[in-house]
Amino acid sequence: MFRNFAEIERFITSAGHKKTIALAGSHDADALLSVVEARRKGVINACLIGDEQKTRELLKQFDEDAGNYRFVDEPVGGRAAANIACQMVKDKQADMPMKGGMQTSEFMRAILDKSYGFIADKGLLCQATVL
């Protein structure tokens, strides 16, 4: 049993359970910084979906090498970025979508779109928010 996030992090890094995140709305500083920190710890790889120019500028501010990431330029963002993230998970190019700079309703519409396969036959869906 894990007692805190540090124990979870140690387990993941020691076992090599690195996952790929598809960050929809990657031009959001808070979401992007979370992805950068997780990548630096060796927990994830990431595909950044959003306004590529703004995202690259933020990475530079974070002193992070943009070469560590795959980019999908989607300057409109919102639902379009969420759809791309969900399609990447469906196509097994990513393990999970992550909400960045967009309205929660836009992100959830993509998650709840049955064509992406996130809704199980029994209708159970889990979501986590960490503040």
Steps between C-alpha positions, in 0.01 A plus 500: 500500500622848415494758778590810299590628153874456563449124542296483180768695315778270627302193393434637152856615435660183638267271303533695174126556464539808278179604323435744218274797569311683226468853642209675329539877524875486561537880497366513860795579728379304805412183309818516295717551809342189656590301189855642497556408864365147450721451193805624689428243772486227235135419555358593157556582137269758347338620183409868521183596311424870476647826380850374420666843498359593843584154634862526381528847660379358831745209478780752449383689812511170692855437369372183336622355171214489248677204338372283785144527369284421202284793383164522328430861404135575573481877551121500528527263799188410693293211375726445197803445725298274730385294202858457381611388848217248523569369149867454593397285797262301283777448242743397780732795429442617859389333822278775640362843414562799726305826510698818452384844385135448417160491663428183695177458302697488172738239637221289649299503175795330332546255789130410494489457122436126470704474180821533703415204723549651845153395616491135599195281438403546862527879468777546757741788445768623741660843504762644732578858587811584700537849640 
